[in-house]
Amino acid sequence: MNLFRWFGFVFLGLGTLGIVLPLLPTTPFVLLSAACFARSSERWHRWLLANETFGPMIRNWEEHRCISCRVKIISILTMVLVGGYSVLFAVEHVGLKIAGGVLLLIGFSFILLIRTCNGKTG
């Protein structure tokens, strides 16, 4: 198995975990997975593009280098609700709270810096 395909599966796994785990983003890992599969496995790249959940987001990124407002809102709300809860209530150690807060800020920055698609592109 070539390296890009291997990384494609790793990033897809991390992105899938990010759906349920606080502080682990989904969007950047799915986009990285698609980029790796585009360079290594036409079959897996097509599968991601056909996926109802990830396909539209990947197509917007590949065709227009943007993500939809809906994806941004879902990403930010998830980070605020799940990540914020974790940092404020689930973690007791101050160092871990700070680390979690920093990771949330990086995630917010990443999502906010990506261009938002206009209505015509998704």
C-alpha positions in Angstrom: 0.0 0.0 0.0 1.5 3.3 -0.9 2.0 6.1 1.6 -0.7 8.5 0.4 -3.3 5.7 0.6 -2.2 4.8 4.1 -2.4 8.4 5.2 -5.8 8.7 3.5 -7.1 5.9 5.8 -5.4 7.4 8.9 -6.9 10.9 8.2 -10.3 9.4 7.4 -10.2 7.5 10.7 -9.3 10.6 12.6 -12.0 12.6 10.9 -14.6 10.0 11.7 -13.4 10.0 15.4 -13.7 13.7 15.3 -17.5 13.4 14.9 -17.8 12.0 18.4 -14.7 13.1 20.2 -14.3 16.6 21.6 -11.4 18.7 20.5 -10.7 16.5 17.4 -11.8 18.3 14.2 -13.6 16.4 11.4 -13.4 18.8 8.5 -9.6 19.2 8.1 -9.0 15.4 8.5 -11.6 14.5 5.9 -10.2 17.1 3.4 -6.7 15.7 4.0 -8.0 12.2 3.5 -9.6 13.2 0.2 -6.3 14.8 -1.0 -4.4 11.7 -0.1 -6.9 9.4 -1.9 -6.9 11.7 -4.9 -3.1 11.0 -5.3 -3.3 7.3 -4.5 -6.6 5.6 -5.0 -9.2 6.6 -7.5 -11.6 4.1 -6.0 -11.5 5.5 -2.4 -11.5 9.1 -3.7 -14.7 8.3 -5.7 -16.2 6.6 -2.6 -15.5 9.8 -0.5 -17.0 12.0 -3.2 -20.1 9.8 -3.3 -20.5 9.8 0.5 -23.7 11.8 1.5 -22.0 13.4 4.5 -18.5 14.2 3.2 -19.0 14.3 -0.6 -20.4 17.9 -0.9 -17.8 19.3 1.5 -15.0 17.7 -0.5 -16.3 18.8 -3.8 -16.6 22.4 -2.6 -13.1 22.2 -1.4 -11.6 20.6 -4.5 -13.5 22.8 -7.0 -13.7 26.1 -5.2 -11.3 26.0 -2.2 -14.2 26.8 0.2 -16.5 25.2 2.7 -20.2 25.9 3.1 -21.7 28.2 5.7 -23.6 25.1 7.0 -20.3 23.1 7.6 -18.8 26.1 9.3 -21.8 26.5 11.6 -21.9 22.8 12.5 -18.1 22.8 13.1 -18.1 25.8 15.4 -21.3 24.8 17.3 -19.8 21.3 17.9 -16.5 22.8 19.1 -18.4 25.2 21.4 -20.8 22.7 22.8 -18.7 19.5 23.1 -15.2 21.1 23.3 -16.4 23.9 25.6 -18.1 21.4 27.9 -15.0 19.3 28.1 -12.7 22.2 28.8 -15.0 23.7 31.4 -16.5 20.7 33.2 -15.0 17.4 32.2 -11.3 18.2 32.7 -10.0 19.1 36.1 -6.3 19.7 35.6 -5.6 23.3 34.7 -2.9 22.4 32.3 -5.3 20.2 30.3 -7.9 22.9 30.4 -5.4 25.3 28.9 -4.3 22.8 26.3 -7.9 22.1 25.4 -8.6 25.8 25.1 -5.6 26.3 22.8 -6.7 23.4 20.6 -10.2 24.9 20.4 -8.8 28.2 19.3 -6.7 26.6 16.6 -9.8 24.7 15.4 -11.9 28.0 15.4 -9.1 29.8 13.5 -8.8 27.1 10.9 -12.5 27.0 10.2 -12.9 30.8 10.2 -9.9 31.4 7.9 -11.2 29.0 5.2 -13.2 30.9 2.6 -17.0 30.4 2.8 -18.7 29.2 -0.4 -21.3 31.5 -1.9 -24.8 30.2 -2.6 -23.9 29.0 -6.1 -21.1 26.6 -5.0 -22.7 25.0 -2.1 
